[in-house]
Amino acid sequence: MERALIALLTGIVSAGVTALAVPRLIRVAERYDALSYPTEERWVHRRPV
């Protein structure tokens, strides 16, 4: 019985940590994408006239 409770609590905690971490990971990924790939606006400015 104790093992089942420990497993349940561990699952709840890990799920909570994942839920909190995911938005941060998404923000970091968006920043990385913005730095590595030119956005539409930058691409327009880079084009030779």
MOBEL-V298376 format. One record per residue. PHI is phi in whole degrees, -180 to 180 (* if undefined). Layout:
BEGIN
PHI
PHI
END
This chain:
BEGIN
*
-62
-62
-64
-66
-62
-62
-64
-62
-60
-63
-64
-64
-65
-64
-65
-63
-62
-61
-77
-78
-58
-59
-66
-62
-64
-62
-62
-63
-65
-62
-62
-62
-63
-78
-82
-116
-68
-79
-56
-64
-62
-63
-64
-70
-76
-63
-68
-82
END
